[in-house]
């Protein structure tokens, strides 16, 4: 029996497959304009791997979870991310999940979600915000974070993504170094995360999930600003889908 977690996010979709207790497969693909089409593409890719969703337990989560017609159950992102993060970290922790369209702070104790906070400021402080700012500077997200390590602290004050982009364009026009602008962009995201943590309730044991978990310069700057080493690992981008697969094991046959 296979247990499959499908996390259809706003920009990327993640899939995790467990066989018994072992994590056998993880992959990601762009969500695109249609979550229904993405779910069909996921099904075809699984079939290519020899995995028939009709003979598996499937849990869907994320922004497009209702668009997975072959899912046995849909479960909220908070529950799935909490389950997956606990599986990966194997300890009590405060999860920082930076998604494409939202950022979540989730406190995990004893393997269970006991508290969570989500951002309420459009796309500001999210992966989409970072992607837009990187595009404005003509670099990738990884390059933006690397540049930020070499830059000086400047402040980008706009809370709205559109106004923040205009602010970045103005800084470029005034001759501000790209490294300093990159630092300001990263600082802007970290500032919002720090505000969310203060609102949520600060505790030790920070664990990063989402697409930035492999961007080492970002993790370094985040740890510096939060004054605590933020733990993560490459599989942390699959926290939601891993959590879904684990919860699939609890479904009745």
C-alpha positions in Angstrom: 0.0 0.0 0.0 1.2 3.5 -1.0 0.4 6.6 1.0 0.5 9.8 -1.1 0.5 13.4 0.1 -0.2 16.1 -2.5 0.4 19.7 -1.6 -0.9 22.0 -4.4 0.4 25.4 -3.6 -0.2 28.7 -5.4 3.1 28.5 -7.4 4.5 25.0 -6.9 3.0 21.6 -6.1 4.8 18.9 -4.0 4.2 15.2 -3.9 5.5 12.7 -1.4 5.0 8.9 -1.4 5.4 6.6 1.5 5.4 2.8 1.4 4.8 1.5 4.9 6.9 3.8 7.1 9.5 4.7 4.5 9.5 7.9 2.4 10.0 6.4 -1.1 9.6 9.4 -3.4 9.3 13.2 -3.5 8.9 15.5 -6.5 7.7 19.0 -7.3 6.2 20.7 -10.4 4.8 24.1 -11.2 1.1 24.5 -10.3 0.4 26.7 -13.4 -3.0 28.3 -14.0 -5.1 25.2 -13.3 -4.9 23.1 -10.1 -7.1 20.5 -11.8 -4.6 20.1 -14.7 -1.8 20.0 -12.2 -3.5 17.2 -10.2 -3.9 15.2 -13.5 -0.2 15.8 -14.4 0.7 14.5 -10.9 -1.4 11.4 -11.5 0.3 10.7 -14.8 3.7 11.2 -13.3 2.9 8.8 -10.5 1.7 6.2 -13.0 5.0 6.5 -14.8 6.7 5.6 -11.5 4.5 2.6 -11.2 2.2 4.0 -8.6 -1.6 3.8 -9.1 -3.5 6.3 -7.1 -6.6 4.0 -7.2 -4.6 1.5 -5.1 -3.2 4.1 -2.6 -4.4 6.3 0.1 -4.2 9.9 -1.1 -4.4 13.1 1.1 -4.5 16.5 -0.6 -3.6 19.8 1.0 -2.6 23.3 0.0 -4.2 26.1 -2.0 -5.6 23.7 -4.6 -6.5 20.7 -2.5 -10.1 20.6 -3.6 -8.9 20.2 -7.2 -7.6 16.6 -6.6 -10.6 14.4 -7.5 -8.8 11.1 -6.6 -7.9 12.3 -3.1 -9.4 10.1 -0.3 -9.4 13.2 2.0 -8.4 16.9 2.0 -6.7 18.3 5.1 -5.7 21.9 5.9 -2.1 23.1 5.3 -1.6 23.9 8.9 -2.2 20.3 10.0 -0.2 18.7 7.2 2.8 21.1 7.6 2.8 20.5 11.3 2.8 16.8 10.8 5.5 16.9 8.2 7.7 19.3 10.1 7.6 17.2 13.2 8.5 14.1 11.2 11.5 15.9 9.7 12.7 17.7 12.9 11.7 15.0 15.3 11.3 17.5 18.1 9.1 20.3 19.4 9.6 23.4 17.3 8.2 26.6 15.9 7.7 26.2 12.1 8.3 29.2 9.8 6.7 28.2 6.5 7.3 30.7 3.7 4.9 29.8 0.9 4.2 31.5 -2.5 1.2 33.5 -1.3 1.3 33.3 2.5 3.6 32.8 5.5 2.7 30.6 8.4 4.1 30.3 12.0 3.1 27.0 13.6 4.0 25.8 17.1 4.4 22.0 17.3 4.5 20.2 20.7 4.3 16.4 21.1 3.8 16.1 17.4 0.6 18.2 17.4 -0.2 21.7 16.3 -1.0 23.8 19.4 -1.0 27.3 17.8 -0.6 29.0 14.4 -0.4 32.5 12.9 -0.8 33.5 9.2 0.3 36.7 7.6 -2.5 39.1 6.6 -0.6 41.5 4.3 -1.3 40.4 0.7 1.9 38.9 -0.8 4.3 40.9 1.2 6.8 38.8 3.1 6.1 35.7 0.9 7.9 33.7 -1.7 6.0 35.6 -4.4 7.2 38.9 -3.0 10.8 37.7 -3.1 10.4 36.4 -6.7 9.0 39.7 -7.9 11.8 41.7 -6.2 14.4 39.3 -7.7 12.9 39.8 -11.2 13.0 43.6 -10.7 16.7 43.3 -10.0 17.3 40.9 -12.9 18.5 38.0 -10.8 17.4 34.7 -9.4 16.2 34.3 -5.8 19.4 32.4 -5.0 21.5 35.2 -6.5 19.4 37.8 -4.6 20.1 36.2 -1.3 23.8 35.9 -2.1 24.0 39.6 -3.0 22.2 40.4 0.2 25.0 38.9 2.3 27.4 41.4 0.8 25.0 44.4 1.1 24.4 47.0 3.8 21.2 47.3 5.8 18.7 49.6 4.1 14.9 49.8 4.7 12.2 49.1 2.2 9.2 50.4 4.1 6.2 49.6 1.8 4.0 46.8 3.1 2.3 46.4 -0.3 4.1 44.4 -3.0 3.3 46.9 -5.8 4.5 49.9 -3.8 7.6 47.9 -2.6 8.4 47.2 -6.3 8.2 50.9 -7.1 10.4 51.6 -4.1 13.0 49.2 -5.4 12.9 50.8 -8.9 13.4 54.2 -7.3 16.4 52.9 -5.4 17.9 51.5 -8.6 17.3 54.9 -10.3 19.1 56.7 -7.5 22.2 54.6 -7.9 21.8 52.5 -4.8 24.0 49.3 -5.0 22.1 46.2 -6.0 23.7 44.4 -3.0 22.2 47.0 -0.6 18.8 46.8 -2.3 18.9 43.0 -2.1 19.7 43.3 1.6 16.7 45.6 2.0 14.4 43.1 0.3 15.6 40.2 2.5 15.4 42.4 5.6 11.8 43.3 4.6 10.7 39.7 4.6 12.6 38.9 7.8 11.1 41.9 9.5 7.6 40.6 8.8 8.6 37.1 10.0 9.9 38.6 13.2 6.7 40.6 13.7 4.7 37.4 13.2 6.8 35.5 15.7 6.4 38.3 18.3 2.7 38.2 17.8 2.6 34.4 17.8 4.8 34.0 20.9 8.5 33.5 20.7 9.9 30.1 21.6 13.2 28.4 21.0 13.6 25.8 18.2 12.9 27.5 14.9 12.4 25.3 11.8 12.1 26.6 8.3 9.9 24.9 5.6 9.0 26.0 2.1 10.9 26.8 -1.1 13.6 28.8 0.7 14.9 25.9 2.8 17.8 25.3 0.4 18.8 29.0 0.0 21.7 29.1 2.4 22.4 32.9 2.3 18.7 33.5 3.2 18.9 31.0 6.1 22.1 32.7 7.4 20.5 36.2 7.3 17.3 34.9 8.9 19.3 33.3 11.7 21.3 36.5 12.3 18.3 38.7 12.5 16.2 36.4 14.7 19.3 35.8 16.9 18.8 32.1 16.8 20.0 29.4 14.4 17.1 28.4 12.2 17.2 24.7 11.4 16.1 23.2 8.1 17.0 20.6 5.5 16.3 20.1 1.7 13.3 17.9 2.4 11.6 20.7 4.4 10.2 22.0 1.2 8.0 18.9 1.2 6.7 19.3 4.7 3.1 19.7 3.6 3.1 16.7 1.3 5.1 14.5 3.7 2.5 15.4 6.4 -0.3 14.5 4.0 1.2 11.1 3.3 1.7 10.4 7.0 -1.9 11.4 7.7 -2.9 9.0 4.9 -1.6 6.2 6.9 -4.2 7.0 9.5 -7.1 6.6 7.1 -9.2 3.5 7.4 -8.8 0.9 4.7 
